[in-house]
Amino acid sequence: MIYRMRRFVVHSATVRISTSSRAVGRLLCALVSVIAGIGLAAANSSAQTNSTLLYAASAYGTYATVGNVVTVGKTAPVMISTQCGTAQVGVSKTGTSASVSDPPLLSTGVTNTSASSALNVATSSSTVASLSLLSGLVTASAVTAVSTTSVNSEGAFEESGTGSNFTNLVIAGIPFIGTPAPNTTVPLLGFGSVVLNQQTIVQTATSAHLTVNMIDISITVTNILGIPVGTQIIVADAYSSLLEVRSPAALGGEAYGTQIIGQLVTSSPTAPAIEPCTGTGGRTVTKTLAGVTIPLVLSSGTITDTAEGTATSAGANGETSDTIQGVNLLSGVVTADVISDQANGSTSDGIHLTLTTSGSFTNIVVLGQPGINDNVPPNTRVPLAGFGTLWLHRIVTTADSIEIRMLEIQITEENVLGLPIGADIRVGDSSIALLSASD
């Protein structure tokens, strides 16, 4: 379903009891006034502007990290949006996963998740059954998180965690009846603490979102189970968001140096530079990292990533870029002195989009492939014996986005390094998206 709207700016304010912030998203109020014949459109015709309402929602069951290292990947993850959101109404996705066991951190039964958009509403949910954490210190028959963000009849944003609940929650032998109040903290003697029904609301003049984590455990002391200090365990996550962009399109995308994706994520994006939905105001955001080393898999020198963009009533344009020094993959199978890449996007009307990429290698070498050089054409696919497939200067496009991956290795074979089949290694990644009401 195509969602397109024209917004009439109304200079009025409403106070929300829960947050006492200025009311936003006045489109519905204006439209009702027009239909009733009050003549609001005529009174404000000089202030007429286009705007796009973007929806975002996501959920997962369980997740555990130690610092930047993921020890348990997100279970049954679902998402209905890109980084900034989608202008589409009526989108719905569901996910499910079987039991998860990673002692002593956690074990669960089935996890079910959902995320969806309806007119002026984004919502998500996550239900985890038969939960046991920290070798039984925290248990529950079921845990459910629900997050809903909406625009009410007065044109104001609202957020709600209604529907979030625990069934038979027990902590250190003490049962909890019903669902604790939002952001209830309980000490975990000998481990750290747990926040129950954690709800985080962020609201601005043009956006609102709610994150619900029903269980958020932080390990802060040395413990008898040997779980590293700094470990965080999340159970039942649900996120929803609405964003009004007063521009023909919103921006999205990012640039990062390296990432490894798989069943066990061993490296998240390095030095990521994110393109904000409403741009950077023309400033260049720069992220740098001295280098990254994952033994036998990848290493690099300095990584520099940038993002820059503007989104105004006249149009939207954005750019992300990435430069990596001294790249070495799979213990010398692929090397390069420098890798650079860039993604660009622009539009003046939200309908006609210009999306481009560029990239370069300096002294790239692929073991056993003497024909590979710095001038390799885009989307070159090379078989890597004993590993899988290597992509060079890969370009991935959709109707409203473009992404360049300078190096991508997909592991499809048993290998001497013990990398799991299905692992995806990416180096030099830049992307840009232009999201409009015509999507």
C-alpha positions in Angstrom: 0.0 0.0 0.0 1.4 3.4 -0.9 1.3 6.0 1.9 1.5 9.5 0.6 0.5 12.6 2.6 0.6 16.4 2.4 1.1 18.0 5.8 -0.5 21.3 6.9 1.7 23.0 9.5 -0.5 24.1 12.4 1.0 26.3 15.1 -0.5 24.7 18.2 0.6 22.5 21.0 -0.7 19.6 23.1 0.8 18.3 26.3 1.1 14.5 26.7 0.6 13.5 30.4 3.2 10.7 30.3 6.0 12.8 28.9 4.9 16.5 29.2 6.6 17.1 25.8 5.3 19.3 22.9 2.8 17.5 20.7 4.0 16.6 17.2 2.7 14.9 14.1 -0.2 17.3 13.7 -1.2 15.9 10.3 -4.3 14.0 11.5 -5.6 17.0 13.3 -5.2 19.2 10.2 -6.9 16.7 8.0 -9.9 16.3 10.4 -10.2 20.1 10.4 -10.3 20.3 6.6 -12.9 17.6 6.4 -15.1 19.4 8.9 -14.9 22.5 6.8 -13.2 24.7 9.3 -11.0 26.0 6.6 -7.6 25.3 8.2 -6.0 24.6 4.8 -6.9 28.1 3.6 -5.6 29.7 6.7 -2.3 28.0 6.5 -1.8 27.5 2.7 1.3 29.6 2.8 2.9 27.1 5.3 2.0 24.0 3.3 4.9 21.4 3.1 5.4 17.8 2.1 6.3 15.3 4.8 6.8 11.5 5.0 5.9 9.4 8.0 8.4 6.5 8.4 7.6 3.3 10.3 10.2 1.1 12.0 9.7 -2.0 14.2 11.9 -4.9 15.2 12.1 -7.7 17.8 14.2 -10.7 18.9 14.1 -13.3 21.6 17.5 -13.5 23.3 20.9 -11.9 22.8 24.2 -12.0 24.9 27.4 -10.0 24.5 30.7 -9.4 26.3 31.7 -5.9 25.3 31.7 -5.9 21.5 31.8 -9.7 21.2 28.5 -11.4 20.6 28.3 -14.7 22.5 24.7 -15.6 21.7 23.3 -14.1 18.4 19.8 -12.6 18.3 17.1 -15.4 18.1 14.2 -15.1 15.7 15.0 -11.5 14.7 12.4 -9.6 12.6 12.5 -6.1 11.2 10.1 -4.3 8.9 12.3 -1.4 8.2 15.6 -0.2 6.8 17.9 1.8 9.1 15.5 4.8 9.2 12.2 3.1 8.5 9.7 2.5 5.7 7.0 4.6 4.4 4.8 1.6 3.7 1.7 0.8 5.6 0.4 -2.8 6.1 3.9 -4.4 6.3 4.1 -7.5 8.6 6.8 -10.0 9.4 7.0 -12.8 11.9 9.9 -15.0 13.1 10.3 -18.2 15.2 13.2 -20.2 16.5 13.5 -23.5 18.3 15.0 -23.9 21.7 18.4 -22.3 22.5 20.9 -23.7 24.9 24.2 -21.9 25.9 25.0 -22.9 29.5 25.5 -21.3 31.9 24.2 -18.2 30.3 20.8 -19.2 29.1 18.4 -21.8 27.8 14.9 -21.3 26.2 12.1 -23.0 24.5 10.4 -21.7 21.4 10.7 -18.0 20.6 8.1 -16.1 18.5 8.5 -12.6 17.2 6.5 -10.1 15.0 6.8 -6.6 13.6 4.3 -4.6 11.6 3.1 -1.2 10.4 -0.5 0.1 10.2 -1.8 3.6 9.5 0.0 5.8 12.0 1.0 2.8 14.1 4.2 0.7 14.4 4.3 -2.3 16.7 6.4 -5.3 17.6 6.4 -8.2 20.0 8.6 -11.0 21.3 7.6 -14.1 23.3 10.2 -16.4 24.8 9.0 -19.7 26.4 10.6 -21.9 29.1 13.4 -19.5 30.1 16.3 -20.2 32.4 19.2 -17.8 32.9 22.5 -18.1 34.8 22.0 -21.8 35.5 18.5 -21.3 36.9 19.0 -18.2 38.9 16.3 -16.5 36.8 13.5 -18.6 35.4 10.1 -18.0 33.8 7.4 -20.0 32.0 7.1 -17.2 29.4 8.3 -13.7 28.8 6.6 -11.3 26.4 7.6 -7.8 25.2 5.3 -5.5 23.3 6.2 -2.1 21.9 3.8 0.2 20.2 4.4 3.8 18.9 1.5 5.7 17.3 0.0 9.0 16.4 -3.3 9.7 18.3 -6.4 11.5 17.1 -5.0 14.8 18.3 -1.8 14.4 16.2 0.5 13.6 19.1 2.9 10.8 19.4 2.2 8.1 22.0 4.3 5.1 23.2 2.9 2.0 25.0 4.3 -1.2 26.4 0.9 -2.6 27.0 0.9 -6.4 26.6 4.3 -6.9 28.0 4.3 -9.5 30.8 6.0 -12.3 32.7 4.5 -15.7 33.5 5.8 -17.5 36.6 8.9 -15.3 37.0 11.3 -16.5 39.7 14.6 -14.8 40.7 16.9 -16.5 43.2 14.0 -18.5 44.5 11.7 -15.5 44.9 8.5 -15.5 42.8 7.3 -12.3 41.2 3.5 -12.0 41.0 2.3 -10.1 37.9 4.6 -7.8 35.9 6.9 -5.4 37.7 6.7 -1.7 37.0 8.8 -0.4 34.1 12.5 -0.2 34.8 12.5 -2.3 38.1 16.1 -3.1 39.1 16.7 -6.3 41.2 20.2 -7.1 42.6 21.7 -10.5 41.7 24.0 -11.3 44.6 27.3 -12.6 43.3 26.6 -11.6 39.7 25.4 -8.0 39.3 21.8 -6.9 38.6 18.8 -7.3 36.4 16.4 -4.7 35.1 12.9 -6.0 34.6 10.4 -4.5 32.1 13.0 -2.1 30.9 11.3 0.6 28.8 13.2 3.4 27.0 11.2 6.2 25.4 12.8 8.9 23.2 10.6 11.6 21.7 11.4 14.7 19.7 9.4 17.2 17.7 9.4 14.9 14.7 10.0 11.4 16.1 9.2 8.9 18.8 10.3 5.4 19.7 10.0 2.8 22.5 12.4 0.0 23.3 11.2 -2.7 25.6 13.6 -5.3 27.1 11.8 -7.5 29.5 15.0 -8.8 31.1 18.4 -7.0 30.9 21.1 -8.7 33.0 24.5 -7.1 33.7 27.3 -9.2 35.1 29.5 -6.8 37.1 31.4 -9.0 39.5 33.4 -12.2 39.3 31.1 -15.1 39.9 31.0 -18.9 40.6 29.8 -19.7 37.0 32.8 -18.0 35.5 30.7 -15.7 33.3 33.0 -12.8 32.3 32.5 -9.4 33.9 30.9 -7.1 31.3 28.5 -9.8 30.0 25.0 -8.5 29.1 22.0 -10.8 28.5 18.8 -9.4 26.9 15.6 -11.4 26.8 12.4 -10.4 24.9 13.3 -7.2 23.0 10.6 -5.2 21.1 11.2 -1.9 19.4 8.8 0.5 17.5 9.3 4.0 16.0 7.7 6.7 14.0 9.6 9.5 12.2 8.2 12.5 10.3 10.6 13.7 7.7 9.8 17.2 6.3 11.7 16.5 3.1 11.0 14.6 -0.2 12.9 11.7 1.3 14.6 10.5 4.4 18.2 9.3 4.3 19.7 5.9 5.4 22.9 4.0 5.1 26.3 3.6 6.7 29.9 2.9 6.0 32.1 0.4 7.9 35.4 -1.2 7.5 34.9 -4.9 8.3 32.2 -7.3 9.5 31.7 -11.0 9.9 28.1 -12.3 9.7 27.0 -15.8 10.5 25.3 -18.1 13.0 27.9 -16.9 15.5 28.7 -13.3 14.8 32.4 -12.9 15.6 32.8 -9.3 14.5 30.3 -6.4 14.4 30.9 -3.5 11.9 34.1 -1.6 12.7 34.2 2.2 12.8 30.7 2.5 11.5 29.6 6.0 10.3 25.8 6.2 10.3 23.8 8.3 7.9 21.0 9.9 10.1 17.5 9.9 8.7 17.4 13.6 8.5 21.0 14.0 7.4 24.0 15.6 9.2 23.2 19.2 8.3 26.0 19.2 5.8 28.6 18.2 8.3 30.9 15.2 7.7 30.7 12.6 10.5 34.0 10.7 10.6 34.8 7.5 12.5 38.3 6.0 12.7 39.9 2.8 14.1 43.6 2.1 14.4 43.0 -1.4 13.0 41.3 -4.7 13.5 42.7 -8.2 14.1 40.8 -11.4 14.2 43.4 -14.2 14.2 43.6 -16.2 10.9 40.5 -14.5 9.5 41.2 -10.8 8.9 43.5 -7.9 9.9 43.8 -4.3 8.8 45.5 -1.1 9.4 43.7 2.2 9.9 40.0 2.3 9.1 38.3 5.7 8.3 34.6 5.9 7.6 32.5 9.0 6.9 28.8 10.0 6.5 27.4 13.3 5.2 23.9 14.4 4.1 21.1 16.9 4.0 17.4 16.6 4.0 15.4 19.7 3.4 12.2 20.8 1.7 14.2 21.3 -1.5 15.5 17.7 -1.6 17.7 15.1 0.0 21.3 13.9 -0.7 23.7 11.8 1.2 27.1 10.2 0.9 29.0 7.5 2.9 32.6 6.5 2.3 35.2 4.1 3.6 39.0 3.7 3.4 41.0 0.8 4.8 44.7 0.4 5.0 46.7 -2.9 4.9 44.0 -5.5 4.4 44.8 -9.2 4.9 42.1 -11.9 4.7 42.3 -15.7 5.5 46.0 -15.5 6.4 47.1 -14.1 3.1 44.6 -15.5 0.7 43.5 -11.9 -0.1 45.6 -8.8 0.5 45.5 -5.1 -0.5 47.5 -2.1 0.5 44.4 0.3 0.4 40.7 -0.2 -0.2 38.4 2.8 -0.8 34.6 2.9 -1.5 31.8 5.5 -1.6 28.0 5.5 -2.0 26.0 8.5 -3.1 22.2 9.3 -3.4 20.1 12.3 -4.1 16.5 13.3 -5.0 14.6 16.5 -5.4 11.1 15.1 -5.4 11.2 11.7 -3.6 10.3 9.9 -6.8 13.3 10.3 -9.1 16.3 8.9 -7.3 20.0 9.1 -8.3 22.1 6.3 -6.7 25.8 5.7 -7.5 28.9 4.0 -6.1 32.6 4.1 -6.7 35.5 2.0 -5.4 39.2 1.3 -5.8 41.9 -1.2 -4.9 45.6 -0.5 -4.5 47.8 -3.6 -5.0 45.2 -6.2 -4.5 46.4 -9.8 -4.6 44.3 -13.0 -4.6 46.2 -16.2 -4.0 46.1 -18.4 -7.1 44.4 -15.7 -9.2 47.0 -13.9 -11.2 44.3 -12.2 -13.4 42.9 -10.2 -10.5 44.3 -6.7 -10.4 43.4 -3.2 -9.2 41.1 -2.6 -12.2 38.8 -5.6 -11.6 35.3 -4.8 -12.9 32.3 -4.5 -10.5 30.6 -7.7 -9.4 33.6 -10.0 -10.1 32.9 -13.4 -8.7 35.9 -15.7 -7.9 35.8 -19.3 -6.6 38.1 -19.7 -3.6 39.1 -23.4 -3.4 38.7 -24.7 0.2 36.6 -21.7 1.3 33.8 -20.7 -1.0 33.2 -17.6 -3.1 35.0 -14.2 -3.2 33.2 -11.2 -4.5 35.2 -8.1 -5.6 33.7 -4.6 -5.9 30.2 -6.1 -5.4 27.2 -3.7 -5.9 23.8 -4.5 -4.4 20.8 -2.4 -5.4 17.1 -2.0 -4.5 14.5 0.4 -5.7 15.7 3.0 -3.2 19.2 2.0 -2.0 22.6 1.1 -3.2 25.4 -0.7 -1.4 29.0 -1.4 -2.4 31.0 -4.2 -0.8 34.6 -4.1 -2.0 35.5 -7.6 -0.6 33.0 -10.2 0.4 33.9 -13.9 1.1 31.1 -16.4 1.6 32.2 -19.5 3.3 30.4 -22.5 1.7 33.0 -25.3 2.3 34.8 -27.0 5.2 38.1 -25.2 5.6 41.5 -25.4 7.3 40.7 -22.3 9.4 37.6 -23.8 10.9 35.3 -21.0 9.8 31.6 -22.1 9.9 29.8 -22.7 6.7 27.5 -19.7 6.1 29.9 -17.2 7.5 30.0 -13.9 5.4 33.2 -11.7 5.7 32.8 -8.2 4.4 35.5 -5.5 4.0 34.9 -2.0 2.7 31.2 -1.4 2.8 29.3 1.8 2.0 25.6 2.2 1.5 23.0 4.9 1.0 19.2 4.8 0.9 16.5 7.4 0.0 13.2 6.6 1.6 10.1 8.5 0.5 6.3 8.3 0.7 6.3 6.9 -2.8 8.2 3.8 -1.8 
